[in-house]
Amino acid sequence: MTTTIEVGMLGLGTVGSGVVERLARSAAKIEQTQGIRLHLAAVAVNHLNAHRTVQLPIGTRLTDSLTNVVCDRKIQLVIEVMGTVATAKKAIVAALNQGKAVVTANKDLIATAGPELAALAKKRGCDLFYEASVAGGIPILRTLTDSYVTDNVQSISGIINGTANYILSAMAAGQSYEQALTTAQAAGYAEADPTNDVAGIDAAYKLMILSRFAFGQELSLSQIAPVGITHLSASICQSAMENGWRVKLLAQIQQHGPGLYCRVAPVAVPVDQPLSQINGVQNAVAVQSEAIGTSLYTGPGAGSTATANSVLNDVLVAAKHLISGCQTIHNQKDAGTLAVTRFDQLTQTYLGFGKVAPQVLKRHADEADFSVKMITNNCYQITNLSATQREKLSAALPLTLVPIAGTADWTQVAENPMATTVNVAI
Ligand SMILES: NC(=O)c1ccc[n+]([C@@H]2O[C@H](COP(=O)([O-])OP(=O)(O)OC[C@H]3O[C@@H](n4cnc5c(N)ncnc54)[C@H](OP(=O)(O)O)[C@@H]3O)[C@@H](O)[C@H]2O)c1
């Protein structure tokens, strides 16, 4: 028996067009294997007369009124793929308040208003899914939800911004930052205003979402204080590469005792680590956990088809819940109580790039507790550099400091887990 679910969609751009296309391609398979027919009843756009790359199914209403979709009584499930924060939030709140399931790809909104929207969804007994908001085509949120139930995630390291990774890969191949950005924009990998991508804000938003799923811990943008890639040069990326590292914009989160350590910043990844081999717009998320050890999830972090696939997988889960009447178990762990610290507060090893006389660096090292090894005439490996010493060194010398992955000194960090309250159902 086939059950029809009435779907409304907000947005018909890159992702929305992909959803229409994937839906047309997979409709028969979905019906055969899931017994579900997804009927796209209405789509809202901003410009009714704009040229579209896809044809809507016969009978699908195109409108420029969001209300026409979210308040349509027949529509049971709303897909939000228009972006924006305030407008999208208002539309999603309206949809949830009317008992509709919602699927969104909107990381900006979910990072900043996720808990509030999740609470509303729970109150209304609705699904709110957003797999596509992190790493586009990689099913990382559902994997964290479903496959780590009995496990304990210890750390996550991800390359989760394709634009920044594309630019860094091009810089390692010799292009200047400006050239790499222009190429990325021409190829459609960077937006006209790339600020969120190159300043690390987009990666930080995604890390905020990953933190919720992996550790049940809310993070704020100010706690992460992302560092972007705009201060890097081709010579830094190339020099690192020639000496055994790849500079990557890493989004990292790691639990240690009662603390949660986070970072979004350019990091020198040793060339023998798999993350160093993720190039161009590819994304990858490395998860370290108690039971599985390290597992790496890699794939396209954006793009019409891959992102639409994630959206449609969410749609199908929500559709099944609508049919069965079973409510989602809102199983994100309760708001965590871990103390949040940035990685840059830990003593660690850095690569220092700049034209600094070796004797000047040595004098600084002699006064403090770190050691310096000259790698080339403008690249140093600076070991055991504390946060305070790093700040002093940066202020005193024209050095760009890039932390080396995996060198944080945990010996100074408290190990003892805080007492946790466990609720046992008897
Ligand atoms: N692109 C990706 O690969 C990707 C990957 C992961 C997540 N995402 C997320 O997915 C969402 C959509 O991204 P996108 O790249 O598809 O964006 P996009 O190409 O710019 O498309 C946005 C669509 O939303 C419509 N729209 C915008 N404001 C609207 C409003 N007030 N009322 C009605 N329609 C409105 C636009 O209408 P018009 O066409 O008429 O202008 C357009 O069709 C964003 O949240 C983005 O962060 C995108």
Ligand as a Chemical Component Dictionary entry (heavy atoms), coordinates in Angstrom:
data_LIG
# 
_chem_comp.id                   LIG 
_chem_comp.type                 NON-POLYMER 
_chem_comp.pdbx_formal_charge   0 
_chem_comp.three_letter_code    LIG 
# 
loop_
_chem_comp_atom.comp_id 
_chem_comp_atom.atom_id 
_chem_comp_atom.alt_atom_id 
_chem_comp_atom.type_symbol 
_chem_comp_atom.charge 
_chem_comp_atom.model_Cartn_x 
_chem_comp_atom.model_Cartn_y 
_chem_comp_atom.model_Cartn_z 
_chem_comp_atom.pdbx_ordinal 
LIG N1  N1  N 0  24.303 25.081 -1.956 1  
LIG C1  C1  C 0  24.752 24.045 -1.258 2  
LIG O1  O1  O 0  25.514 23.220 -1.747 3  
LIG C2  C2  C 0  24.317 23.880 0.173  4  
LIG C3  C3  C 0  24.848 22.824 0.941  5  
LIG C4  C4  C 0  24.408 22.633 2.259  6  
LIG C5  C5  C 0  23.479 23.501 2.788  7  
LIG N2  N2  N 1  23.004 24.547 2.025  8  
LIG C6  C6  C 0  21.999 25.430 2.625  9  
LIG O2  O2  O 0  20.797 25.285 1.892  10 
LIG C7  C7  C 0  20.073 26.509 1.880  11 
LIG C8  C8  C 0  19.783 26.918 0.422  12 
LIG O3  O3  O 0  21.012 27.079 -0.252 13 
LIG P1  P1  P 0  21.049 27.281 -1.852 14 
LIG O4  O4  O 0  22.483 27.223 -2.226 15 
LIG O5  O5  O -1 20.085 26.368 -2.515 16 
LIG O6  O6  O 0  20.526 28.800 -1.988 17 
LIG P2  P2  P 0  20.126 29.555 -3.309 18 
LIG O7  O7  O 0  20.645 28.863 -4.512 19 
LIG O8  O8  O 0  20.489 30.991 -3.113 20 
LIG O9  O9  O 0  18.528 29.445 -3.340 21 
LIG C9  C9  C 0  17.698 30.097 -2.426 22 
LIG C10 C10 C 0  16.265 29.914 -2.877 23 
LIG O10 O10 O 0  15.417 30.437 -1.873 24 
LIG C11 C11 C 0  14.511 31.360 -2.439 25 
LIG N3  N3  N 0  14.238 32.409 -1.459 26 
LIG C12 C12 C 0  15.136 33.190 -0.829 27 
LIG N4  N4  N 0  14.502 34.041 0.022  28 
LIG C13 C13 C 0  13.189 33.762 -0.094 29 
LIG C14 C14 C 0  12.017 34.304 0.504  30 
LIG N5  N5  N 0  12.056 35.297 1.387  31 
LIG N6  N6  N 0  10.831 33.779 0.148  32 
LIG C15 C15 C 0  10.739 32.774 -0.779 33 
LIG N7  N7  N 0  11.825 32.232 -1.371 34 
LIG C16 C16 C 0  13.024 32.725 -1.035 35 
LIG C17 C17 C 0  15.167 31.890 -3.700 36 
LIG O11 O11 O 0  14.173 32.327 -4.591 37 
LIG P3  P3  P 0  14.531 32.883 -6.052 38 
LIG O12 O12 O 0  15.118 31.718 -6.798 39 
LIG O13 O13 O 0  13.235 33.301 -6.618 40 
LIG O14 O14 O 0  15.498 34.008 -5.861 41 
LIG C18 C18 C 0  15.919 30.644 -4.162 42 
LIG O15 O15 O 0  15.112 29.848 -4.961 43 
LIG C19 C19 C 0  20.928 27.504 2.652  44 
LIG O16 O16 O 0  20.518 27.527 3.985  45 
LIG C20 C20 C 0  22.330 26.902 2.550  46 
LIG O17 O17 O 0  23.179 27.278 3.631  47 
LIG C21 C21 C 0  23.396 24.743 0.747  48 
# 
loop_
_chem_comp_bond.comp_id 
_chem_comp_bond.atom_id_1 
_chem_comp_bond.atom_id_2 
_chem_comp_bond.value_order 
_chem_comp_bond.pdbx_ordinal 
LIG N1  C1  SING 1  
LIG C1  O1  DOUB 2  
LIG C1  C2  SING 3  
LIG C2  C3  SING 4  
LIG C2  C21 DOUB 5  
LIG C3  C4  DOUB 6  
LIG C4  C5  SING 7  
LIG C5  N2  DOUB 8  
LIG N2  C6  SING 9  
LIG N2  C21 SING 10 
LIG C6  O2  SING 11 
LIG C6  C20 SING 12 
LIG O2  C7  SING 13 
LIG C7  C8  SING 14 
LIG C7  C19 SING 15 
LIG C8  O3  SING 16 
LIG O3  P1  SING 17 
LIG P1  O4  DOUB 18 
LIG P1  O5  SING 19 
LIG P1  O6  SING 20 
LIG O6  P2  SING 21 
LIG P2  O7  DOUB 22 
LIG P2  O8  SING 23 
LIG P2  O9  SING 24 
LIG O9  C9  SING 25 
LIG C9  C10 SING 26 
LIG C10 O10 SING 27 
LIG C10 C18 SING 28 
LIG O10 C11 SING 29 
LIG C11 N3  SING 30 
LIG C11 C17 SING 31 
LIG N3  C12 SING 32 
LIG N3  C16 SING 33 
LIG C12 N4  DOUB 34 
LIG N4  C13 SING 35 
LIG C13 C14 SING 36 
LIG C13 C16 DOUB 37 
LIG C14 N5  SING 38 
LIG C14 N6  DOUB 39 
LIG N6  C15 SING 40 
LIG C15 N7  DOUB 41 
LIG N7  C16 SING 42 
LIG C17 O11 SING 43 
LIG C17 C18 SING 44 
LIG O11 P3  SING 45 
LIG P3  O12 DOUB 46 
LIG P3  O13 SING 47 
LIG P3  O14 SING 48 
LIG C18 O15 SING 49 
LIG C19 O16 SING 50 
LIG C19 C20 SING 51 
LIG C20 O17 SING 52 
# 
